[in-house]
Amino acid sequence: MTSLVLIGTGLIGREHARLILSHPETELVAICDPSSESQHLAASLGVPHYAEWDAMLDQVKPDGAIIALPNQLHEPVALSCISRNIACLIEKPIAETLPAAWRITLAAEQSGTPVLVGHQRRHSPDIRAAKQTIEAGDLGPLVAVNGMTLFDKPNDYFNAEWRTKAGGGVLLINLIHDIDVLRYLVGEIDSIRAFTSSASRGFEVEDTASLAIKFENGTLGTFIISDSAVSPWAWEYTSGQALYHPTQPGACLFLAGRKAALSVSDMYMWRHAHEHEHWQHPLVREHRAPERSLTYVNQLDHFIQVIHRKVAPLISARDGMSTLAATLAVSRAGREDRAISITGLLNESRPS
């Protein structure tokens, strides 16, 4: 049995508690969060409650820790786990800033303590199937990618003031997942140009953004995101894997290569029937049905393997840092009206 502690009991933290308790190979041995709601949750689950994470880690000595606290607390808690050689799963983003992400990354790599970043979509059946299709060479070399995440958040969602301020909007909360999927499927991002807008709500934070993306392998991409537009075109809907959203079957991401094209999440591949055919010939459609599994269960299964050093993290600290850098580049590109180099952002933020 793998012993886990949960640090942070907000919305996603409570989901982690439920998953741990329902998994046959894991045991929830303590909860840490200073809130009174957290104390009540721990009491209802019959597990010890702590208000301070260092004391909990020293007394409980868990196999692994799940960190689901506000972003600004990711760094100190992760460093506490790493200093004790306790593998941790950090909910996205890995940290609030790139310097903090660097400190987590370097500490993890220097100590050999595994850190898994909670970009759960990499564990989703549709993204797994897309990755397998690309790696098998069925699409040929990728040429272009286009995607969208468009949904309408309710007005009362923004009653929390931090969601109306810079850093609290659709980019770091939602787009970061799409950026991670693009990096995972297509490859490392070289640079990003973007337009951002707050026109829908007039808040300080962006509600809409359009991106032009240059990948290191030469692939070009576009992406548009908004949390103030009605549509069925978002992974949260199309995958059927999101925790709090209805399923709307369809596609939200389109990948085109020299040999074929693939739409995700409906997983249709389009290709020519015969070699040497081209745009004046009809295309054949094939369905690449993914296996049936649950994203968050898959992520916990993987974390168990990471804890016991049987596999490397699918999304390491360094990987999560690169996703954070590419996401922060979008806001900066919009403000400065220029292409932002991801490598440049990482290099300028690395601690001396």
C-alpha positions in Angstrom: 0.0 0.0 0.0 1.4 3.4 -1.0 0.9 6.1 1.7 0.0 9.6 0.5 -0.6 12.9 2.1 -2.8 15.6 0.7 -1.6 19.2 1.1 -4.4 21.6 0.1 -8.1 20.8 0.2 -9.7 23.1 -2.3 -11.9 21.8 -5.2 -9.2 19.7 -6.9 -7.7 18.7 -3.5 -11.0 17.1 -2.5 -11.0 15.2 -5.8 -7.6 13.9 -5.1 -8.8 12.7 -1.6 -11.7 10.9 -3.3 -9.4 9.2 -5.8 -6.8 8.2 -3.2 -9.5 6.6 -1.0 -11.1 4.7 -3.9 -7.8 3.4 -5.3 -6.9 -0.2 -4.2 -3.2 0.6 -3.9 -3.2 3.9 -2.0 -3.9 5.1 1.5 -4.6 8.6 2.6 -2.6 9.0 5.8 -2.9 12.8 6.5 -4.3 16.1 5.3 -2.6 19.4 5.6 -4.5 22.7 5.2 -5.0 25.5 7.8 -8.7 26.0 7.0 -11.6 24.9 9.2 -13.1 23.2 6.2 -10.0 21.1 5.9 -10.3 20.0 9.6 -13.9 18.9 9.0 -12.9 17.0 5.9 -10.1 15.2 7.7 -12.5 14.3 10.6 -15.1 13.0 8.2 -12.5 10.8 6.5 -10.9 9.6 9.7 -7.4 10.8 8.9 -5.0 13.1 10.9 -5.2 16.8 10.2 -2.2 19.2 10.2 -2.0 23.0 9.7 1.7 23.0 8.9 3.3 20.8 6.2 6.8 20.4 7.7 5.5 19.0 10.9 3.2 16.6 8.9 6.0 15.4 6.6 8.3 14.8 9.6 5.8 12.9 11.7 3.9 11.0 9.0 6.8 10.2 6.7 4.6 9.4 3.6 5.7 7.7 0.5 4.4 10.6 -1.6 2.6 13.9 -1.4 0.0 15.7 -3.5 0.3 19.5 -3.5 -2.9 21.2 -4.3 -2.4 24.6 -2.7 -2.5 28.1 -4.2 0.2 28.6 -6.8 2.4 30.8 -4.6 2.8 28.0 -2.1 3.9 25.4 -4.6 7.6 26.2 -4.2 8.0 26.1 -0.4 6.0 22.9 -0.1 7.7 21.2 -3.0 11.1 22.1 -1.6 10.1 20.7 1.8 9.1 17.4 0.1 12.3 17.3 -2.0 14.5 18.0 1.0 13.0 14.8 2.5 13.3 12.8 -0.7 9.5 12.5 -0.8 8.1 12.3 -4.3 5.4 14.8 -5.0 2.7 15.6 -7.5 2.3 19.3 -7.9 -0.9 20.6 -9.4 -0.4 22.9 -12.3 1.2 25.3 -12.8 4.5 24.0 -11.2 4.9 27.4 -9.6 3.7 31.0 -9.7 6.9 32.3 -11.4 9.7 31.0 -13.5 12.4 31.7 -10.9 10.4 29.6 -8.4 9.9 26.9 -11.0 13.7 26.8 -11.6 14.3 26.4 -7.9 12.0 23.4 -7.7 13.5 21.9 -10.9 17.1 22.3 -9.8 16.4 20.9 -6.3 14.6 17.9 -7.7 17.3 17.1 -10.3 20.2 17.6 -7.8 18.5 15.4 -5.2 17.1 12.8 -7.6 13.6 13.2 -6.0 10.9 12.7 -8.6 8.4 15.5 -9.2 5.3 15.0 -11.3 3.4 18.0 -12.5 -0.4 17.7 -12.6 -1.0 18.3 -16.3 -3.6 15.5 -16.3 -4.4 15.7 -20.1 -1.3 13.7 -20.9 -3.0 10.8 -19.1 -6.2 11.2 -21.1 -7.1 8.4 -23.6 -7.5 10.7 -26.5 -4.2 12.5 -26.0 -2.5 9.1 -25.5 -4.0 7.8 -28.8 -2.9 11.0 -30.6 0.6 10.6 -29.3 0.8 7.0 -30.4 -0.5 7.9 -33.9 2.1 10.6 -34.3 5.0 8.5 -32.9 4.0 5.6 -35.3 4.5 8.0 -38.2 1.0 7.6 -39.4 0.6 11.4 -40.0 4.1 11.8 -41.4 6.2 14.9 -40.4 3.8 17.4 -38.8 3.3 20.6 -40.8 0.6 22.5 -39.0 -1.7 22.4 -35.9 -4.8 24.4 -35.0 -6.8 24.3 -31.8 -9.3 26.1 -29.7 -10.7 26.3 -26.2 -13.9 28.3 -26.1 -16.3 28.2 -23.2 -18.4 30.6 -21.0 -17.7 30.9 -17.3 -20.5 32.2 -15.2 -20.4 35.7 -13.7 -20.2 34.5 -10.1 -17.0 32.6 -11.0 -15.4 36.0 -10.8 -16.6 36.9 -7.3 -13.2 35.8 -6.2 -11.2 39.0 -6.8 -7.9 37.2 -7.7 -9.7 35.8 -10.8 -10.1 39.3 -12.2 -6.4 40.3 -11.7 -3.3 39.6 -13.8 -2.3 35.9 -13.5 -5.7 34.8 -12.5 -7.4 34.4 -15.8 -7.9 32.1 -18.8 -4.2 31.9 -19.6 -2.7 30.4 -16.4 -5.8 28.6 -15.4 -6.9 27.1 -18.7 -4.5 27.8 -21.7 -1.6 26.2 -19.8 -3.2 22.8 -20.3 -3.5 23.4 -24.0 0.1 24.6 -24.2 1.2 21.4 -22.4 -0.7 19.2 -24.8 0.8 21.1 -27.8 4.3 20.6 -26.5 3.7 16.9 -25.8 2.2 16.1 -29.2 4.0 18.5 -31.5 7.3 19.3 -29.8 9.1 22.1 -28.0 7.9 25.6 -28.8 10.5 28.0 -30.2 8.5 31.2 -30.0 5.0 32.7 -29.7 3.2 35.8 -30.9 -0.2 36.7 -29.5 -3.0 39.1 -29.3 -4.8 39.3 -25.9 -8.1 41.0 -25.0 -10.1 41.9 -21.9 -12.9 43.4 -23.9 -15.6 40.9 -22.9 -15.6 41.7 -19.2 -13.3 44.7 -18.8 -11.2 43.1 -16.1 -7.5 43.5 -15.6 -7.0 39.9 -16.6 -7.3 38.6 -20.2 -10.5 36.8 -21.2 -9.5 36.0 -24.8 -6.2 35.3 -26.7 -5.2 34.2 -30.1 -1.7 32.7 -30.7 0.7 32.1 -33.5 3.2 29.4 -32.5 6.5 28.4 -34.1 7.8 25.0 -33.0 11.5 24.0 -32.9 10.8 21.2 -35.5 9.4 23.7 -38.0 5.7 23.0 -37.4 3.5 26.1 -37.3 0.4 26.4 -35.1 -2.5 28.6 -34.2 -4.7 28.6 -31.1 -7.6 30.6 -29.8 -8.9 30.6 -26.3 -11.7 32.5 -24.5 -13.7 32.0 -21.3 -16.5 34.3 -22.4 -17.6 32.5 -25.6 -20.3 29.8 -26.0 -19.1 26.8 -27.9 -18.6 23.0 -27.7 -15.0 23.3 -28.8 -12.8 22.6 -25.7 -11.1 19.5 -24.4 -13.2 19.8 -21.2 -16.2 18.9 -23.4 -14.9 16.8 -26.3 -12.8 14.4 -24.2 -15.6 13.4 -21.8 -12.9 13.3 -19.2 -13.3 16.6 -17.3 -14.6 16.4 -13.7 -17.2 19.2 -13.8 -18.3 19.6 -17.5 -20.8 17.8 -19.8 -19.6 15.7 -22.7 -20.0 17.3 -26.1 -18.5 14.8 -28.6 -16.4 16.4 -31.3 -13.0 18.0 -32.0 -11.0 20.8 -30.5 -7.5 20.1 -31.9 -6.4 19.5 -35.5 -3.1 18.1 -36.5 -2.0 18.0 -40.2 1.1 16.1 -41.5 2.6 15.2 -44.8 0.8 11.8 -44.9 -2.5 12.4 -43.0 -4.4 14.6 -40.6 -6.0 13.8 -37.1 -8.7 15.5 -35.2 -8.8 15.3 -31.4 -10.9 14.3 -29.3 -13.1 12.5 -31.8 -10.0 10.8 -33.1 -10.7 10.7 -36.9 -7.7 10.4 -39.2 -7.9 11.5 -42.8 -5.6 10.2 -45.5 -5.3 9.5 -49.2 -6.2 6.0 -50.3 -3.1 5.6 -52.4 0.4 7.0 -52.5 1.0 10.0 -54.8 -2.6 11.2 -54.5 -3.1 14.9 -53.6 -5.7 17.6 -53.0 -7.7 16.7 -56.1 -8.4 13.2 -54.8 -10.9 12.2 -52.1 -9.7 11.4 -48.6 -10.4 8.2 -46.6 -11.6 8.6 -43.0 -10.5 6.2 -40.2 -11.6 6.2 -36.6 -8.7 5.8 -34.1 -10.8 4.8 -31.1 -8.8 5.3 -27.9 -8.8 2.9 -25.0 -11.4 3.4 -22.3 -9.9 4.7 -19.1 -10.2 7.6 -16.7 -7.7 10.4 -16.9 -7.4 11.1 -13.2 -7.2 7.4 -12.3 -4.5 7.1 -14.9 -2.6 10.0 -13.4 -2.7 8.4 -9.9 -1.6 5.0 -11.3 1.3 6.8 -12.9 2.2 8.7 -9.7 2.3 5.4 -7.7 4.9 4.1 -10.2 6.8 7.4 -10.0 6.9 7.2 -6.1 8.4 3.7 -6.2 10.9 4.8 -8.8 9.6 2.4 -11.4 9.1 5.0 -14.1 10.2 8.6 -14.7 7.5 11.3 -14.3 5.6 11.8 -17.6 5.6 15.5 -16.8 8.8 16.3 -14.8 9.6 19.5 -13.0 11.7 20.7 -16.0 8.9 19.8 -18.4 6.3 21.7 -16.3 8.6 24.7 -16.2 8.8 24.8 -20.0 5.0 24.7 -20.2 4.8 27.5 -17.7 7.3 29.5 -19.7 5.4 29.1 -22.9 2.2 30.1 -21.2 3.7 33.2 -19.7 5.1 34.1 -23.1 1.5 34.5 -24.4 0.7 37.4 -22.0 4.1 39.0 -22.6 3.8 38.7 -26.4 0.4 40.4 -26.2 1.7 43.3 -24.1 4.9 43.8 -26.1 3.5 43.1 -29.6 6.4 40.8 -30.6 7.5 37.2 -30.8 8.7 35.9 -27.4 11.4 33.2 -27.4 10.7 30.4 -24.9 14.4 29.6 -24.4 15.1 33.3 -23.8 12.4 33.5 -21.1 13.9 30.4 -19.4 17.5 31.7 -19.6 16.7 35.1 -18.2 14.8 33.7 -15.3 17.3 31.0 -14.2 18.8 31.7 -10.8 22.5 32.8 -11.0 
